[in-house]
Amino acid sequence: MKIRLPGFKTTISINFVFILIGIALFSFGETVLIGLSGALVQSLWNTQTRPNPVQVLFNAACLTVCTAAAFGASHGALAMLSLNSLAAMMVVGACAYVVLNTGLVSLIISSAEGRPLRELWSSCYEWTFPYFLVGAAVAGLASAASLGTGLGVTMLVVPVMYFVYVYYRMHIVRAVLDNLSNVSRENEALLICSSQYR
């Protein structure tokens, strides 16, 4: 399940949720493997066109680096502060992942398309922040449920993740349709103005 962001040639996927769950429940190597696997599935599975190998390599490297950094930041910060808090681990891991992921994607798009980095990062962050926020909450709930009650309760979070995906997809479709409607109205106004001056 992946969503294409308006104005970008990239997608976001629900693998972020699994990465955060991995940060809470698994070892560094296992969590990085989740990130790498998620990147490959996102890049190669159910694509409209055959992906460019450089893009697949970048996606794999980006998600692997972001996963490793989020794991290191969350575990390192908690160890340094002598904390044992799942909530703190989720917050630090999610923040590190979001900032690094949106920054790297924006940097590559900026250099490839010659667009301003600050504008791209702001747009990328604007579109993905609510998704990451809800994803972090779902991952935190799933991790807490699995630590306390077992895998059965954790699996109840899967439908929530699906509904977040559907909602987000509908939100993006609505935003694109609103944008098209605005462009259509602007074009109609221009046609009316140009026909009055003939």
Summary of the structure (lengths in Angstrom):
residues: 198
radius of gyration: 19.7
end to end distance: 51.1
largest distance: 75.7
contacts: 593
relative contact order: 0.12
helix: 81%
strand: 3%
